[in-house]
Amino acid sequence: MSRFHIVDDETIGRGGCTDIYFARCEEVLEKEGKDPVVTAEVTTAGMPYEWGIFCGLDDVLTLLSGLKADVEAMPEGSVFHPREPVLRITGRYRDFGVFETALLGFLCHASGIATAAAHIKHAAGERKIYSFGSRRQHPAIAPMIERSAWIGGVDGVSNTTAPAGMPVVGTMPHAFVMCHDNPEEAWTAFDRYAAPEVPRLMLCDTFGDEKEECLRAAELGFTRGVRLDTPRSRRGDMRSILEEVRWELDSHGHEDVEIFLSGGITREDILAYRDLVEAFGVGGSIANAPVVDFSLDIVEVEDRSVAKRGKWSGVKQVYALPDGRRKLLPISAPAPEEATPLLVPTVRDGKITTSAETAEARARVLAYLAGIA
């Protein structure tokens, strides 16, 4: 165990990070000499949204590789609905049962973040959304947060540990401004010494009125945009503040200076302000998004359909129909005409057969968002 209370890869990989009842289950089954072949499906009965984004598969494949099991799953970045299985495992129960805790943890958390990011990006339309929320979670999982947000459609992320290929964005905190005698000194120093590719986006609400500081920053001549991060306790009517800032910038000849808004931003804020704001930095609404309440349930034992109360028995397939609708059917039922099965082989006898590429997952989400109103 790390000194930062972080579970190491080896412990997760051998099933050592689990709920104790799974370990006790495995122990008793072994003493009984029982180890049935089962199929288990991952589903959710409900969530805050009509649809979700399936994320976390890459970690699950790493977890399950090498085990004597077969896995079918929706590709990462797929849209799913309640009751649709997003993943199923077939194998002897004792080969994979102890991994349920970690498997669900990977999928529930990452899918919750990706789902929130996708709904927020959809609300923003053409406006930019940046993930600013890794500070709201344990630093050990910052790469997962940023990857999930990126798959969900954000336009950039802020944490320096983000996986390669993602634009890492951000200019200055309030602390930087406060290390100088006045905001102009801070903004000028930033323009002089920050790398040329870093946008000249100035934080404009540290000490004074937002309208006043934004105008002072714009009149320096090098400012591309102004960022407001006004605490909620000082906001009042935020739309009125934004309208004031936009009016003063435009009326003084700074129509090209963009407004960037951050600080406790919600999906509702984005809908309310997107006509005035060019880009939003979103923290807790993405990083602290509710997890998707997935569960892993046995639906078949030794070729016999079973289910606990509240679950649907039997192995299933989800089909995408040509008209855009979806159909959930028993795996034994004939596929609808011209339908596409969404659960595809990903692991065969412990060997990964389909990788979960981040770029492909993100492309699936962006294509879906482009096709919905």
N, C-alpha and C positions, 0 to 999 in steps of 0.2 A: 504494500500500500504506500502511495506517495505521501510525502510530508504535507501536501496540500489537500489531503483527503480525496484523492482521485484514484479510482480503480484502474489498474494497469491493463494493457492489452491482453497479456497472458491469462490473467484471471478471468476476463470476459470470455476469451477464446476457449477456455476449458470448462465453461459453465459454472465458474465459481461465483459469479455475480447473479444470484437467483433468489427467489423467495424460498424460504426453508421448506415449505410444504412440497415443492418439487423435488428437492433433494431427498426428503423422507419418502415420497412416493416412489422414487427410483430405487431406494434402498429396500423397501418392502416388496416391490415387484420382483426385484432380483432374488430375494429370499424365497418368494413364492414360485420362482421359475416361470413367471409370466412376462411376455414381451410381444404383445400382439402387433400385427401390421395394421396401422391406422392411417386415415387421411384426416388432416385438420385444416380448417380454413380460417383466414383472418378476415373479419368483417366488423362493421360498426352499425349499430342500430339507429344512431342519430348523431347530429353535430349542429353547430350554430348556423351552417350554411346549407343551401340546397345541394351543392356539389363541393367536392374536395379535390385536392391534388395529392396523388400518391407519391411519397418521398421517403427516403431512408433505405431503399432497396439495396443500394451499393454496400452499406454496412451489413445488411442481413446476408447478402451473398458471401461476404467475407466470413461472417460468423458460421454459416452452414457449410462452406466448402470443406471437403474432406470427410463430412459425415455420410453415412450410408442412407441417403434419402434422395428423393426426387422432389423438385420444387417447380411449380408453375406460378407465374405472377404477371400482373399487368406491368408493362414497361414503366420505369420511373418517369414521373411527370405526367402520367395518365390522369384523366378526370375519373372520379368514382362517385357513386351515390350510396346512400345507406342501404344495407343488406346485400350489396354486391361484394362477393369475395374479391379481395385484391391480391391474395396469395394463398397457395395451399401447399401442404407438405405431405408426402406419403413415405412412410418408412416404419420400422419398428419403433414403438413409442420410446423405449429407453435410449434410443440413439439420439433423439432430439428433444425430448420432453423438458429436460433441465434448462434448455436454452430459451424457453418461452418468455421469461422475464426480460432478458436482454433483447430478444427479437422484437417484442412489442414496444419496448422502450425506444429502440431505433425508429420504428415506424410511426408510433404515436406522436413523438415529439417533432420529428422532421416533417411529417405530413401536416401537423398543426401549423407550423411556421410557413411552409410552402403554400398552404391553403389561405392563410391570412394575407400573405404577400400577394397572391394572385387576385384576391378580391379587392385589395387596396389598389393594385396596379390597374385593375379594371375600372375602378372608380375614378382614377386619375386621368384616364384617356391618354391624350398626347403629352401630358405633363410628366416630368421625371420623378421617380420615386427612388430614394436611397435608403439602404438599411443602416440605421444608426443605433441599433439596439443591443449590440453584443455586450455592452456594459450592464445590461439588465439581467444577464445570466452568468453562470459560473464561467470563468475564463477558459477552463479546460474544453468547453464545447463551443467556443467561438467559431472555429472552422465549420462545424456542423450548422450553426445558426446562419452564417453567411452563405454557405452552399445551398441550404434549403430556401433562403430568401431569394437567392439568385435564380434557382430553378423556378421559384414562384413568380418571377418576372421583374424583380427590381432592376433598376438601371445601373446600380453601383452599390458597393458596400464600404464600410468604414474600417473594419478591423484588419490589422496588418498580417494576421495569420490566415486570411481568407485563402482558399485554394487558388492555385495558379489559373490565370485566364480571366479573372474577374477584375473590373476596374475598381481600384481602391480610391475612395474620394473623401474629401474633407479639407478644410483650410486652417481655421484657427478656433481655439476655445476662448471663453471669456478670460481665462487665466492669462492668456497671451496679451490681451489688451490691458489687463490690470498690471502687467509687468512693465508698463510704460507710463509716462507722465500723463498722457492723454491719448484718446483714440487715434488722432491724426498721426502721432509718432508711431503707434503700433502699425497702422495701415501702411504707412510709408516704408517702414522697415520690412514689412512682409513683401511689399512690391519689389523692394531692392534686393532681398536675399532669397526669397522662395524660388524654387526651380521654375524655369520659364513655362513648363507645361502645366503648372498648377494654376487653376483659374484665380483671377483676382476678385475673390468673393469676400467682402468685408462684413464682419460681425458688427451690427449697428444698434445694439440696445444695452450696452454694458452699464453706462452711467446716466445717460440722458434720454430725452424723448426720442422715440423711434424715428419720427419724421425729421427731427433736427439732425440726428446722427447720420441717417441715410443720405440726406442732402449734403452734409459735410463730406461724406465719403465719396459721393458721386462727383463733387466739384474738384476732387484731386486729379481727375482726368484719366486715371488708370483703372478705375473700378468697373468690372464687368457686371457685378451683381452685389446685392446687399442681402444679408441673412438676418432674419429676426428670430430670436429664440426667447421671446418674452415670457417670463414665468406666468403661470395661470393666475396667480394672486394679483398680478399687475395688469392683466389684459383688458378687463372691461369688455367692450364690444370689439372683438378682434377684427371683424370685417371693417368696422369704421376706421380702425388703425391702418389696415392695409389700403383702404381707399384713400386715406389721407396721404400715406407715403407715396402711392402711385400718382396722385394728383400733383404733389410737390415735385416729384422727380420729372414728370412730364412737363409741367408748367415752367420748369427751369431748364428745359432743353435736354433732359436725360431720359428720353423715351427708350433708349437702348439698354438702360440699366435694369437688370432683371431682379425680381424679388424671390428669395428663397426662404421658406418657412420651416422651422423645426421646433421641437419642444412639446412633447405630449400629444403629438398629432394622431388623430383618429381618422377612420374612414369617413366619418361624418364631416370632420373638418375639411378633408380634401374635397368632398362634394360641395361644401359651402364656399370654398376659397379658390377653387381651381381656375376661375376666370381671371383672377388677379395674380396668382402665384405661378412662377415658372417651374419650380421644383420643390419637393417636400423631403425633409429628412425625418424618417419614421423610426421610432425606437421601440418602446414597449408594445405597441399595437401589433408588431411583427414578432419581436423576440419573445414576448410574454404571451403570445397567442395561446388560446386553449388547445390542449393536445386533442388529437382525434382519438376518441375512446374505442380503439380497436380491441378486439378480443380474439384469441385463438381457440377454436372449438373443434373437437372431434366430431366428424360427420359420417365416418364410416369405420367399422372395425371388422377386419377379416372379411371384406367384401359385403358386409351387412350394413345397410343404412341405419344410422342412429343419430340422436341429438338430445341434448339436455333440454329441459323446459325453456321455452322462449326462443329456441333456435330451430332452424330448418334443417332437416336431416338430408343426407345424401350429398355426393360430390356434384358441383355445379359449374356451369360455364356462363360467362357474360358475353353477349354478342352485341356488336355495333351494327345497326341496320342501315341500309342505304339512305333512308330518309332522315337519319340523325337520331332516331330513337334507339333505345337499348332494350335487350331482352335477357332475362335471367331464366335459365332452363337447367333441368337435370343433365348431367354430362352424357347420359345415355339417350337423351332425346335428339331427334334429328335437328341439325342446325337450320335456322331460317334461311330462305333463299338469298344468296348474295350477301349473307351476313359475315362479319369478321369476328372470330373469337378473340377476346381481349386478354385472357390468361394464356400465356405462352410458356414453353419450357425454358427454365433458367438454370436449373441444376439437375444433372442426371448422375445418379450413383455417386454423389459427392463432388462431381466436377462441374464447374461453372460453364455453361454453354452460351450464355448471353450476358454481356457486360452492361452495367448501368452507367452510361456515359453522361456526364453532367450537361454537356452542350446539347445532346439529343433530348434529354429530359426538359431542359429549358425551352427548346424549340417546340416541343409538344404543347407546353403551356401557352407560349406566345401565339401559336397557331389557333388554339382554342379561344383565347381572349379576343383575337382578331375576328373570330367568326360569330361572337355573341353580341347582342345589343347592349 
